[in-house]
């Protein structure tokens, strides 16, 4: 399984496998995704104000074909909620597909088919 988190320093997406960063990409797609937030680490971020990786999306890399019609934005804002949310603020814990674009935006979709590339 691959873990993806936003690299705020390099302005890209960092990919981890077995706890090690193996690549930095500007866009990618994951299938069968689960959103992970470590509550203890988030509490430390809130208490100290120091950034650290404590939230990521885990899934399987699939060929990147872009964001399909009907996909919803995916957000993680540690100072507002302890979980990933959609645009309306509803919690998102898993999805069929997650799309990460070069502008730092993430999208999720419940359908298992990406848009044709």
Secondary structure as UniProt FT lines:
FT   STRAND          2..7
FT   TURN            8..11
FT   STRAND          12..17
FT   TURN            18..19
FT   STRAND          20..25
FT   STRAND          28..37
FT   HELIX           39..48
FT   STRAND          55..62
FT   TURN            69..70
FT   STRAND          72..75
FT   TURN            78..80
FT   TURN            87..88
FT   STRAND          94..100
FT   TURN            102..103
FT   STRAND          106..109
//
